């Protein structure tokens, strides 16, 4: 098994930093992290996959870690379609024709879009903690889920933005402790992930992500053609597995129930008892099994 190496690749918009582990000729697995997290979220997953011969590629999303926008004039958009395009551009830059795609949280929403828009590129899809088809701001949200989304509404205010600007670690520690199942939070894991939020664009990308998700700010025009896939999600014909923690206090398990009609290439959903919002941290064995199957 190889130790992950930090590398960079350039797209039209970003210089994307990423970690790679496993044999160069192995079957590629593209791992997209969520918010607030980093590529460290895969630390309990990658060694096992690399040891089984997979080529693991874990990019830092825009606004995270060493990933940087190339031009200062580029809007610091966090919209889900931008993240999906980044993932596709990343695969293009590395010459990956087809790959296993794994996403958690923000990375999960982006992974769904990649599979919907460019299905020929995705061999199979594994999504953690998020359901498909819940990114349209016109949708009615159940009150328990609206309460769980308090932080998203908070980021629509200047006060919420100021909280991130003043002490992003304190805010994210509270988020982690709230979203993980009791007893699952590990300070050393948190401290390993936290440097990724020192990126100078992290606050701007974070705030834009949530304000755009609910239709309250404009997106970057370069992704306008992709927005229909977010607002009117088509069926996904890629084999898909969804893992959701039964104790997820961020995106409630009910949001991934009853989604079978969206998937024509095979679909399974697994609810994990005693697991919160971070299955890859809280029960990595289940995630490894879902990816390697």
Rosetta silent file (secondary structure, phi, psi, omega in degrees, C-alpha in Angstrom):
SEQUENCE: XXXXXXXXXXXXXXXXXXXXXXXXXXXXXXXXXXXXXXXXXXXXXXXXXXXXXXXXXXXXXXXXXXXXXXXXXXXXXXXXXXXXXXXXXXXXXXXXXXXXXXXXXXXXXXXXXXXXXXXXXXXXXXXXXXXXXXXXXXXXXXXXXXXXXXXXXXXXXXXXXXXXXXXXXXXXXXXXXXXXXXXXXXXXXXXXXXXXXXXXXXXXXXXXXXXXXXXXXXXXXXXXXXXXXXXXXXXXXXXXXXXXXXXXXXXXXXXXXXXXXXXXXXXXXXXXXXXXXXXXXXXXXXXXXXXXX
SCORE:     score description
SCORE:     0.000 S_00000001
   1 L     0.000  133.854  179.873    0.000    0.000    0.000 S_00000001
   2 L   -91.225  151.085  174.768    1.330    3.437   -0.926 S_00000001
   3 L   -78.733  138.643 -179.987    1.191    6.497    1.312 S_00000001
   4 L   -58.090  137.412  178.505   -1.056    9.260   -0.101 S_00000001
   5 E  -113.060  136.504  176.947    0.896   11.886   -2.023 S_00000001
   6 E   -83.672  125.648 -179.212   -0.211   15.508   -2.376 S_00000001
   7 E  -135.214  172.887  175.231   -0.276   16.612   -6.003 S_00000001
   8 E  -134.390  152.280  174.832   -1.869   19.342   -8.105 S_00000001
   9 E  -141.441  146.825 -173.848   -3.577   19.451  -11.465 S_00000001
  10 E  -107.124  132.094  171.617   -4.753   22.506  -13.407 S_00000001
  11 L  -113.624 -172.480  179.248   -8.183   23.001  -14.998 S_00000001
  12 L   -65.636  -28.166 -172.691   -9.613   26.066  -16.726 S_00000001
  13 L  -109.455  -34.757 -168.936  -10.787   27.468  -13.384 S_00000001
  14 E  -128.922  155.228  158.161   -8.748   25.886  -10.604 S_00000001
  15 E  -102.153  106.414 -171.722   -5.437   24.523   -9.561 S_00000001
  16 E   -94.009  122.586  172.347   -6.778   21.480   -7.737 S_00000001
  17 E   -86.995  140.898 -179.057   -4.752   19.919   -4.965 S_00000001
  18 E  -151.348  158.909  174.091   -5.386   16.231   -4.439 S_00000001
  19 E  -108.936  140.712  179.579   -4.027   13.178   -2.700 S_00000001
  20 E  -127.091  137.817  176.886   -3.346    9.960   -4.558 S_00000001
  21 E  -145.670  154.618 -179.639   -2.725    6.492   -3.144 S_00000001
  22 L    98.897  170.945 -177.587   -2.656    3.002   -4.577 S_00000001
  23 L   -66.646  136.219 -179.543   -1.131    1.571   -7.754 S_00000001
  24 L   -56.043  -29.387 -179.343   -1.098    3.988  -10.735 S_00000001
  25 L   -92.979    5.544 -178.801   -2.653    1.307  -12.926 S_00000001
  26 L   -74.444  165.001  177.747   -5.399    0.430  -10.473 S_00000001
  27 L   -63.845  125.442 -174.477   -9.075    1.038  -11.019 S_00000001
  28 E   -74.010  138.237  173.992   -9.609    4.741  -10.227 S_00000001
  29 E  -123.578  117.356  179.517  -11.819    5.795   -7.323 S_00000001
  30 E   -97.069  120.153 -173.171  -12.660    9.504   -7.153 S_00000001
  31 E  -114.408  115.245 -176.440  -13.497   10.564   -3.573 S_00000001
  32 E  -107.181  117.453 -178.220  -15.274   13.905   -3.032 S_00000001
  33 L   -79.087  173.795 -178.909  -15.365   15.225    0.533 S_00000001
  34 L  -113.476 -162.129  179.588  -18.059   17.370    2.119 S_00000001
  35 L  -118.967  138.074   -9.851  -18.461   20.462    4.313 S_00000001
  36 L   -91.903  112.305 -173.515  -16.942   21.175    6.753 S_00000001
  37 L  -156.646 -165.333 -179.805  -14.277   18.589    6.035 S_00000001
  38 L  -159.762 -173.014  177.851  -11.282   17.805    3.864 S_00000001
  39 H   -64.709  -15.688  177.104   -9.540   14.897    2.163 S_00000001
  40 H   -63.804  -16.521  179.761   -8.676   13.711    5.692 S_00000001
  41 H   -63.427  -20.002 -177.293  -12.235   12.392    5.848 S_00000001
  42 H   -97.849    8.702 -173.044  -11.057    9.387    3.792 S_00000001
  43 H   -61.916  -28.907  178.958   -8.125    8.438    6.033 S_00000001
  44 H   -90.645   -2.903 -176.447   -9.846    5.315    7.361 S_00000001
  45 H  -108.088  -43.966 -173.192  -11.039    4.295    3.882 S_00000001
  46 H   -60.986  -44.775 -177.704   -8.155    4.891    1.472 S_00000001
  47 H   -56.508  -41.288  179.788   -5.563    2.491    2.960 S_00000001
  48 H   -66.714  -42.611  179.948   -7.882   -0.483    2.602 S_00000001
  49 H   -66.145  -44.375  178.430   -8.880    0.459   -0.949 S_00000001
  50 H   -62.340  -38.083  178.461   -5.292    1.130   -2.001 S_00000001
  51 H   -65.140  -25.216  177.138   -4.310   -2.177   -0.453 S_00000001
  52 L   -89.874    3.299  174.246   -6.890   -3.915   -2.649 S_00000001
  53 L    99.878    6.520  177.526   -5.381   -2.345   -5.757 S_00000001
  54 L   -82.330  145.731  173.182   -7.597    0.707   -6.283 S_00000001
  55 E   -92.599  107.036 -173.740   -6.095    4.012   -7.380 S_00000001
  56 E   -95.193  127.525 -177.309   -7.582    6.481   -4.891 S_00000001
  57 E  -127.144  114.706 -175.022   -7.870   10.144   -5.899 S_00000001
  58 E  -123.643   97.979  179.630   -9.143   12.624   -3.305 S_00000001
  59 E   -82.939  148.947  166.774   -9.266   16.270   -4.424 S_00000001
  60 L   -76.968  125.792  178.068   -9.732   19.262   -2.163 S_00000001
  61 L   -63.783  162.765  175.876  -12.929   20.974   -3.310 S_00000001
  62 L   -54.475  135.583 -178.753  -12.861   24.618   -4.403 S_00000001
  63 L    86.576    0.804 -177.173  -12.358   26.820   -1.358 S_00000001
  64 L  -121.924  142.983  171.484  -10.657   24.053    0.638 S_00000001
  65 L    54.281 -142.163 -177.298   -7.036   23.317    1.468 S_00000001
  66 L   -80.079   -4.443  177.864   -4.395   24.103   -1.170 S_00000001
  67 L   -63.568  135.498 -175.350   -6.899   24.216   -4.070 S_00000001
  68 E  -135.503  146.964  169.625   -6.886   27.710   -5.577 S_00000001
  69 E   -72.593  140.070 -178.772   -8.797   29.707   -8.185 S_00000001
  70 L   -74.247  -41.222 -176.719   -6.519   30.616  -11.082 S_00000001
  71 L  -110.609  136.831  177.873   -8.034   34.060  -11.712 S_00000001
  72 L   -66.385  -22.009 -177.845   -8.919   36.609   -9.041 S_00000001
  73 L   -82.427  -10.401 -179.173  -11.901   37.652  -11.191 S_00000001
  74 L   -68.705  129.006  177.388  -13.569   34.217  -11.059 S_00000001
  75 L   -57.624  137.796  178.483  -16.695   34.287   -8.880 S_00000001
  76 L   -83.229   63.461 -178.075  -16.167   32.368   -5.643 S_00000001
  77 L   -79.632  139.474  172.902  -19.212   30.256   -6.361 S_00000001
  78 L  -110.285    9.265 -172.564  -19.982   27.214   -4.281 S_00000001
  79 L   -57.184  147.887 -173.524  -22.995   26.106   -6.325 S_00000001
  80 H   -60.250  -34.535  179.386  -23.408   22.362   -6.675 S_00000001
  81 H   -68.246  -30.727  175.116  -23.125   22.451  -10.462 S_00000001
  82 H   -66.287  -42.001  178.382  -19.735   24.163  -10.150 S_00000001
  83 H   -64.107  -37.983  177.850  -18.547   21.378   -7.864 S_00000001
  84 H   -65.918  -43.982  178.220  -19.798   18.794  -10.358 S_00000001
  85 H   -63.536  -38.954  176.655  -18.012   20.511  -13.236 S_00000001
  86 H   -58.385  -43.312 -179.001  -14.847   20.692  -11.115 S_00000001
  87 H   -63.770  -43.121  179.300  -15.016   16.932  -10.550 S_00000001
  88 H   -66.218  -41.825  178.474  -15.479   16.249  -14.250 S_00000001
  89 H   -64.085  -37.751  177.617  -12.660   18.672  -15.162 S_00000001
  90 H   -61.336  -47.026  178.400  -10.431   16.995  -12.578 S_00000001
  91 H   -62.716  -40.089  178.110  -11.063   13.588  -14.141 S_00000001
  92 H   -61.566  -44.265 -176.792  -10.422   15.030  -17.608 S_00000001
  93 H   -63.852  -29.743  179.199   -7.132   16.567  -16.498 S_00000001
  94 L   -93.249    0.034  178.715   -5.962   13.198  -15.180 S_00000001
  95 L    71.001   32.028 -179.995   -7.170   11.324  -18.261 S_00000001
  96 L   -89.794  107.745 -179.720   -9.708    9.238  -16.361 S_00000001
  97 L   -74.013  -38.603 -176.426  -12.189    7.891  -18.882 S_00000001
  98 L  -150.148  143.461 -172.885  -14.254    5.961  -16.330 S_00000001
  99 E  -156.801  159.266  168.264  -14.102    5.725  -12.559 S_00000001
 100 E   -80.305  133.342 -175.238  -15.898    4.745   -9.382 S_00000001
 101 E  -116.857  127.481 -178.409  -17.334    7.910   -7.876 S_00000001
 102 E  -127.394  133.586  179.520  -17.793    8.424   -4.135 S_00000001
 103 E  -143.840  142.989  175.854  -19.192   11.538   -2.486 S_00000001
 104 E  -122.084  134.139  173.079  -20.128   12.721    0.982 S_00000001
 105 L    56.154 -123.450  177.655  -22.294   15.767    1.788 S_00000001
 106 H   -50.354  -43.983  179.554  -21.285   18.519   -0.713 S_00000001
 107 H   -64.517  -28.234  176.515  -19.319   15.864   -2.558 S_00000001
 108 H   -69.405  -44.670  176.538  -22.408   13.659   -2.593 S_00000001
 109 H   -60.844  -42.604  178.149  -24.550   16.303   -4.267 S_00000001
 110 H   -64.005  -39.773 -178.632  -21.774   16.884   -6.810 S_00000001
 111 H   -63.911  -42.807  175.972  -21.422   13.133   -7.405 S_00000001
 112 H   -55.825  -44.247 -177.383  -25.133   12.752   -8.170 S_00000001
 113 H   -67.061  -40.897  177.447  -24.853   15.532  -10.756 S_00000001
 114 H   -59.356  -45.691 -179.092  -21.767   14.020  -12.384 S_00000001
 115 H   -65.531  -33.637 -179.899  -23.561   10.666  -12.692 S_00000001
 116 H   -75.020  -38.887 -173.746  -26.689   12.357  -14.084 S_00000001
 117 H   -87.710  -38.665 -177.075  -24.909   14.597  -16.602 S_00000001
 118 L  -126.845   61.978 -174.217  -21.991   12.367  -17.665 S_00000001
 119 H   -62.088  -25.890 -178.691  -23.140    8.801  -16.888 S_00000001
 120 H   -67.244  -15.077 -178.360  -20.695    7.279  -19.361 S_00000001
 121 H   -90.288  -16.180 -170.419  -17.843    8.375  -17.071 S_00000001
 122 E  -109.712  116.786  178.498  -19.100    6.706  -13.885 S_00000001
 123 E   -71.712  -47.877  172.249  -18.780    2.956  -13.422 S_00000001
 124 E  -155.174  160.294 -171.382  -20.704    3.029  -10.158 S_00000001
 125 E  -123.721  131.997  173.605  -21.746    5.623   -7.613 S_00000001
 126 E  -125.145  122.017 -177.346  -21.534    5.556   -3.821 S_00000001
 127 E  -121.838  136.958 -177.608  -23.114    8.449   -1.935 S_00000001
 128 E  -114.705  121.511  165.142  -22.933    9.072    1.796 S_00000001
 129 L    77.896    4.641  177.954  -25.508   10.947    3.861 S_00000001
 130 L  -136.977  147.049  178.091  -27.415   12.815    1.152 S_00000001
 131 L   -98.591  159.524  179.073  -30.390   11.994   -1.042 S_00000001
 132 L   -83.124  148.315  171.873  -30.895   12.725   -4.699 S_00000001
 133 L    76.857   27.371 -179.702  -33.283   15.373   -5.940 S_00000001
 134 L  -119.087   23.505 -176.939  -33.407   17.636   -2.866 S_00000001
 135 L  -105.503   11.141  178.159  -31.563   20.681   -4.234 S_00000001
 136 L   -89.677  120.948 -176.688  -34.522   22.561   -5.751 S_00000001
 137 L   -65.845  -11.903  179.305  -35.300   25.665   -3.644 S_00000001
 138 L   -84.034   -9.180 -178.354  -38.983   25.397   -4.583 S_00000001
 139 L   -70.568  147.445  173.556  -39.362   22.107   -2.742 S_00000001
 140 L   -80.269  134.211 -178.929  -41.270   21.944    0.510 S_00000001
 141 L  -107.004  130.175  175.626  -39.046   20.964    3.419 S_00000001
 142 L   -60.345  143.875 -174.130  -40.389   18.935    6.321 S_00000001
 143 H   -59.591  -39.628  176.285  -40.166   20.925    9.533 S_00000001
 144 H   -59.551  -38.011  178.210  -37.756   18.528   11.288 S_00000001
 145 H   -71.652  -37.671  176.696  -35.359   18.875    8.345 S_00000001
 146 H   -59.822  -40.188  177.307  -35.810   22.652    8.253 S_00000001
 147 H   -64.051  -41.328  179.408  -34.804   22.760   11.918 S_00000001
 148 H   -66.035  -24.167  179.314  -31.728   20.617   11.153 S_00000001
 149 L   -88.080   20.522 -176.671  -30.794   23.092    8.394 S_00000001
 150 H   -52.187  -38.572 -176.648  -30.548   25.984   10.873 S_00000001
 151 H   -66.967  -31.873  178.555  -26.932   26.667    9.858 S_00000001
 152 H   -67.970  -40.610  176.371  -27.952   27.069    6.203 S_00000001
 153 H   -67.769  -37.467 -179.873  -30.497   29.726    7.118 S_00000001
 154 H   -59.856  -37.249 -178.754  -27.920   31.325    9.454 S_00000001
 155 L   -72.309   -7.300  172.267  -25.505   31.722    6.547 S_00000001
 156 L   -80.079   -5.815 -179.376  -28.065   33.898    4.789 S_00000001
 157 L  -108.749  157.909  175.574  -27.369   36.570    7.415 S_00000001
 158 H   -65.025  -33.467  179.719  -24.361   38.766    7.947 S_00000001
 159 H   -61.835  -41.410  178.367  -24.135   37.415   11.493 S_00000001
 160 H   -63.336  -44.312  178.287  -23.677   33.871   10.192 S_00000001
 161 H   -61.373  -39.626  179.701  -20.963   34.965    7.789 S_00000001
 162 H   -65.186  -35.334  177.460  -19.233   36.835   10.617 S_00000001
 163 H   -58.758  -44.339  178.588  -19.215   33.736   12.782 S_00000001
 164 H   -66.114  -41.688 -178.309  -17.204   31.920   10.119 S_00000001
 165 H   -64.652  -36.797 -175.663  -14.895   34.883    9.581 S_00000001
 166 H   -78.339  -44.015 -175.148  -14.169   35.275   13.305 S_00000001
 167 L  -156.817   80.691 -176.318  -13.643   31.660   14.352 S_00000001
 168 H   -66.137  -32.380 -179.954  -14.282   29.022   11.726 S_00000001
 169 H   -66.606  -42.302  179.666  -12.819   26.260   13.901 S_00000001
 170 H   -62.708  -41.874  179.693  -15.189   26.933   16.792 S_00000001
 171 H   -63.442  -46.685 -176.053  -18.171   26.924   14.449 S_00000001
 172 H   -71.434  -31.741  174.909  -17.100   23.712   12.724 S_00000001
 173 H   -61.892  -43.042  177.150  -16.296   21.962   16.003 S_00000001
 174 H   -60.560  -41.879  179.058  -19.871   22.660   17.110 S_00000001
 175 H   -62.010  -49.164 -179.866  -21.131   21.308   13.776 S_00000001
 176 H   -59.306  -46.887 -177.367  -19.101   18.103   14.032 S_00000001
 177 H   -65.377  -30.193  177.990  -20.142   17.496   17.616 S_00000001
 178 H   -75.733  -38.919 -171.598  -23.786   18.057   16.679 S_00000001
 179 H   -86.238  -22.964  179.850  -23.764   15.891   13.574 S_00000001
 180 L   -83.085  152.166  175.359  -21.845   12.879   14.829 S_00000001
 181 L   -64.813  153.623 -178.691  -23.472   10.127   16.846 S_00000001
 182 L   -52.628  132.565  178.068  -22.749   10.320   20.587 S_00000001
 183 L    83.534   -1.430 -175.926  -19.187    9.322   21.421 S_00000001
 184 L   -90.640  -21.985 -176.515  -17.995    9.433   17.808 S_00000001
 185 L   -65.552  133.145  176.997  -16.275   12.851   17.816 S_00000001
 186 L  -126.236  119.526 -177.251  -12.475   12.664   17.876 S_00000001
 187 H   -58.650  -38.884 -177.810  -10.490   15.832   18.510 S_00000001
 188 H   -66.532  -33.695  176.384   -7.459   14.541   16.599 S_00000001
 189 H   -68.976  -41.039  178.454   -9.565   13.927   13.488 S_00000001
 190 H   -60.942  -47.828 -178.051  -11.058   17.390   13.750 S_00000001
 191 H   -64.814  -30.577  177.661   -7.643   19.027   14.075 S_00000001
 192 H   -70.105  -33.886 -179.179   -6.355   17.095   11.073 S_00000001
 193 H   -81.510  -32.145 -168.578   -9.230   18.348    8.897 S_00000001
 194 H   -58.111  -35.438  179.820   -9.354   21.956   10.151 S_00000001
 195 H   -56.984  -24.706  179.688   -6.376   23.412    8.216 S_00000001
 196 H   -63.631  -21.100 -177.812   -8.355   22.942    4.979 S_00000001
 197 H   -88.495    1.719  175.448  -10.694   25.735    6.149 S_00000001
 198 H   -83.085   -5.216  176.194   -7.859   28.267    6.242 S_00000001
 199 L   -52.306  133.927 -176.176   -8.183   28.612    2.478 S_00000001
 200 L   -62.729  -18.206 -179.042   -8.756   32.339    1.756 S_00000001
 201 L  -101.943    2.821 -172.705  -11.886   31.557   -0.279 S_00000001
 202 H   -61.796  -45.328 -178.486  -13.455   29.109    2.174 S_00000001
 203 H   -65.420  -46.309 -178.388  -15.907   31.532    3.785 S_00000001
 204 H   -61.536  -43.747  179.861  -17.006   33.035    0.464 S_00000001
 205 H   -66.732  -40.852  178.952  -17.529   29.617   -1.151 S_00000001
 206 H   -60.879  -51.561 -177.204  -19.366   28.313    1.913 S_00000001
 207 H   -63.163  -42.342 -179.626  -21.763   31.240    2.126 S_00000001
 208 H   -65.259  -38.754  179.936  -22.423   31.232   -1.607 S_00000001
 209 H   -53.059  -50.912 -173.903  -23.119   27.480   -1.610 S_00000001
 210 H   -77.737  -34.170  177.412  -25.989   27.793    0.848 S_00000001
 211 H   -69.835  -37.135  178.051  -27.399   31.062   -0.423 S_00000001
 212 H   -71.999  -37.510 -178.772  -27.413   29.759   -3.976 S_00000001
 213 H   -55.133  -36.982 -177.034  -28.886   26.420   -2.958 S_00000001
 214 L  -100.618   17.121  169.550  -32.004   28.197   -1.733 S_00000001
 215 L    76.012   23.373 -174.839  -32.244   30.581   -4.686 S_00000001
 216 L  -106.706   -0.779  169.817  -31.195   33.762   -2.926 S_00000001
 217 L  -142.027  158.653  177.967  -28.086   34.674   -4.941 S_00000001
 218 L   -75.310  154.266  174.589  -27.142   34.301   -8.584 S_00000001
 219 L   -93.179  175.887  174.333  -24.807   31.562   -9.722 S_00000001
 220 L   -71.569  123.723 -176.868  -21.741   31.794  -11.914 S_00000001
 221 H   -56.548  -23.972 -177.240  -23.085   32.121  -15.501 S_00000001
 222 H   -65.930  -17.106 -179.391  -20.587   29.567  -16.790 S_00000001
 223 H  -107.022   11.747 -174.972  -22.628   26.801  -15.088 S_00000001
 224 H   -60.200  -39.164 -177.865  -26.046   27.999  -16.184 S_00000001
 225 H   -65.735  -22.032 -178.985  -26.538   25.186  -18.709 S_00000001
 226 H   -87.167  -14.913 -172.229  -26.039   22.612  -15.939 S_00000001
 227 H   -63.431  -26.942  178.780  -28.573   24.109  -13.548 S_00000001
 228 H   -60.810  -32.425 -179.973  -31.498   22.242  -15.123 S_00000001
 229 H   -70.658  -26.528  176.199  -29.963   19.003  -13.824 S_00000001
 230 H   -80.236  -41.925 -173.972  -30.017   20.420  -10.305 S_00000001
 231 H   -82.419  -31.806  178.825  -33.501   21.892  -10.470 S_00000001
 232 L  -129.224   73.532 -171.152  -35.147   19.086  -12.476 S_00000001
 233 L   -61.964  126.841  178.393  -33.032   16.021  -11.658 S_00000001
 234 L   -81.455  172.060  173.515  -33.211   13.284  -14.302 S_00000001
 235 L   -65.863  148.542  177.961  -33.040    9.576  -13.636 S_00000001
 236 E  -106.345  125.214 -177.229  -29.584    8.198  -12.971 S_00000001
 237 L  -100.686   10.840  177.707  -28.686    5.055  -14.908 S_00000001
 238 L   -89.804  135.833  174.870  -25.441    4.397  -13.021 S_00000001
 239 E   -54.791  129.040 -170.311  -25.475    1.613  -10.373 S_00000001
 240 E  -132.033  137.659  172.040  -25.843    3.481   -7.089 S_00000001
 241 E  -124.870  133.902  177.737  -25.440    2.714   -3.395 S_00000001
 242 E  -117.663  130.402  174.228  -26.466    5.155   -0.665 S_00000001
 243 E  -115.768  132.514 -176.951  -25.285    4.875    2.934 S_00000001
 244 E  -139.868  128.558  177.149  -26.976    6.978    5.590 S_00000001
 245 E   -69.289  133.175 -179.281  -26.366    7.103    9.324 S_00000001
 246 L   -66.433  -21.632 -179.138  -29.496    6.405   11.359 S_00000001
 247 L  -106.650   22.643  179.738  -28.406    9.102   13.837 S_00000001
 248 L   -66.145  117.855 -179.384  -27.594   11.770   11.245 S_00000001
 249 L   -97.761    2.248  178.444  -28.649   15.103   12.795 S_00000001
 250 L   -99.000  -66.308  176.451  -27.765   17.159    9.717 S_00000001
 251 L  -109.642  106.885 -169.048  -29.508   15.490    6.775 S_00000001
 252 L   -66.647  145.819 -176.780  -32.150   13.291    8.303 S_00000001
 253 H   -54.821  -28.689  179.938  -32.414    9.667    7.124 S_00000001
 254 H   -59.922  -24.270 -176.822  -35.966   10.270    5.851 S_00000001
 255 H   -72.788  -15.036  177.427  -34.512   12.408    3.035 S_00000001
 256 H  -105.131    4.629  178.667  -32.943    9.345    1.379 S_00000001
 257 L   -83.539  149.327  173.426  -36.017    7.145    1.651 S_00000001
 258 L    68.436   30.904 -177.013  -38.264    6.378   -1.338 S_00000001
 259 L  -100.538    4.935 -171.615  -35.786    7.400   -4.034 S_00000001
 260 H   -55.487  -34.964 -175.387  -35.806    4.169   -6.035 S_00000001
 261 H   -66.955  -15.816  179.148  -37.680    5.645   -9.006 S_00000001
 262 H   -78.255  -13.218 -169.100  -34.785    8.004   -9.728 S_00000001
 263 E  -121.527  125.661 -178.069  -32.401    5.136  -10.501 S_00000001
 264 L  -110.084   -6.048 -177.250  -32.567    2.791  -13.490 S_00000001
 265 L  -105.191   13.312 -176.245  -29.165    1.111  -13.221 S_00000001
 266 L   107.354  135.613 -175.125  -29.666   -0.495   -9.851 S_00000001
 267 E  -151.321  131.808  172.098  -30.069    1.138   -6.457 S_00000001
 268 E  -134.593  146.907  177.006  -29.566    0.119   -2.839 S_00000001
 269 E  -125.936  132.667 -179.740  -29.870    2.118    0.351 S_00000001
 270 E  -124.921  122.170  176.654  -28.258    1.095    3.625 S_00000001
 271 E   -97.455  130.873 -172.621  -29.072    2.754    6.939 S_00000001
 272 E  -104.621  110.248  179.848  -26.290    2.446    9.493 S_00000001
 273 L   -63.069  141.086  176.344  -27.365    2.137   13.151 S_00000001
 274 L    71.763   15.787 -178.650  -25.437    4.257   15.640 S_00000001
 275 L  -119.172  139.069  178.374  -23.859    6.383   12.902 S_00000001
 276 L   -94.532 -135.077 -171.459  -24.278   10.117   12.390 S_00000001
 277 L   -82.206  -10.286 -172.622  -23.452   12.325    9.406 S_00000001
 278 L  -120.995   71.101 -178.794  -19.944   10.979    8.725 S_00000001
 279 H   -55.257  -37.146 -178.260  -20.134    7.238    7.862 S_00000001
 280 H   -66.008  -22.416  175.494  -16.602    7.273    6.447 S_00000001
 281 H   -95.245  -38.199 -171.241  -15.339    8.378    9.856 S_00000001
 282 H   -88.647  -29.695  176.876  -17.841    6.606   12.094 S_00000001
 283 L  -147.648   66.923 -173.523  -18.132    3.241   10.326 S_00000001
 284 H   -61.366  -26.923 -179.332  -15.482    3.134    7.593 S_00000001
 285 H   -60.328  -38.327  179.111  -15.791   -0.634    7.132 S_00000001
 286 H   -67.492  -36.245  179.447  -19.279   -0.200    5.675 S_00000001
 287 H   -69.547  -44.168  177.694  -18.036    2.474    3.291 S_00000001
 288 H   -58.157  -45.428 -179.390  -15.088    0.363    2.152 S_00000001
 289 H   -63.405  -38.917 -179.704  -17.414   -2.560    1.491 S_00000001
 290 H   -66.753  -35.896 -179.672  -19.833   -0.377   -0.484 S_00000001
 291 H   -74.826  -47.072 -175.529  -17.040    0.948   -2.698 S_00000001
 292 H   -78.573  -31.911 -178.962  -15.243   -2.349   -3.280 S_00000001
 293 L    21.752    0.000    0.000  -18.409   -4.527   -3.353 S_00000001
